[in-house]
């Protein structure tokens, strides 16, 4: 089963200026690319769950397919999902959704930052 440390390593391995920080409190770990959030998680949450940005149509499809994917709490529910890691979403899909969240954020970056990402 996916753990916090494996998600952390995966996020930090992404291309671009990736940061991890606790901007809200000591429990909510946030991963950003060039200062824009692409994943949030409560480090003390059991089971592990995190919020990911998602294309709005795909977000609905995922919620209909997996009971452990729900509209994200405290986020724009149209574009953010919470994925609870309980074994019902295949690991491969979870990592694909992290990639998708990253890509959703990156595609909105200014061209100047996009050129830095590709270096």
N, C-alpha and C positions, 0 to 999 in steps of 0.2 A: 504494500500500500504506500502511496505517496506521502512523504513527510515534509515538514516545514523546511528542513535543511536542504532536501533535494530541490524543492521549489526555489529556495533562495539561491542556490548555486546555478540553477537553470536561468533565473532572471538576471543574475549578475553576469552571466556569460553572453548576454545579448549584445549585439553590435550597437555602438553609440555611447554617449555619456550616460551610463546607468548609475543611479544612486539608490541607496536604501536609507530610510530615515524613519523617525518617529515624530511626525509633525503635530499630531493631535494629543497623544499621551504616551505612556510607557508600554502600552499593549498593542497598539495598531501600527504594524510595520507596513510601510509604503515603498513600492518600487516605482521609480520614475525614469523616463528617457528624456533627456534634455529638459528636465524640470516638469514634465507632464506625467501624471499618474497612469500606470497601466495595470497595477495589481495592488490590492490592499488585503491585509489579513490580520486577525487578532492572534498574536503569538501564544496566547493562553487558551484559545478556543479548542474545545474538544467536542466533536471531532473537528479536525482542521477544515476550515472553509475560507474562501477568499473571493473577493469581488474582481471581476474582469469586465473590461469594456467589450461591447459586442455590436455588430451590425444589428439594427433593430429587428429586421425580419428574421435573421438567424436566431436572435435572442428568444423570440417567440417559439420558433421551431424546437430549440433546445429545451425550453421549459415544458413543452408538450411531450417531448420524448423522455426526459429524465426528471423524476420527482425530486432529485437532489440538486437541480438547477432551478433557482427561483429569482424573482426580481430582487435586485440588490437593495438592502436596507441603507438608508441615508444617502442614496445615490439616485441619479436619474434612471428610473426603472425602465424607461424605453431603451436605454443604451448600456445598462450595466446589469450583469447577472451575478448572483452568489452561487458558487459551486461548493457543495459540501462533499468532502472526501470521505465517502462511506463505502466505496467499492462498487457502486452501481454505475458510475461513469468510467469506462475503460481508461486506463492510464494514458494510452496513446491520445485519446480524445482530450483529456485534461491538458496535456502539453500542447496540443494543437490549438486549444482555446487560449492558452497563455500567449502563444505566437499570434493568434488572431487579435487579441487585445493589444499587444505590442504594435501590430501593423495598423490597427484602427487609430491608435494615437499617432504613430509616425506619419501616416498619410496626411494628417492635419498640420504637421510642422511646417514652418516657413522654409522656402527653398534653400536659404542659406544654411539652415541646420541639416536639411536633407543631404546636402552635398558633404557635410562633415560625417554623416552617418555612413556614407558609401566608401569613405577612405579607410 
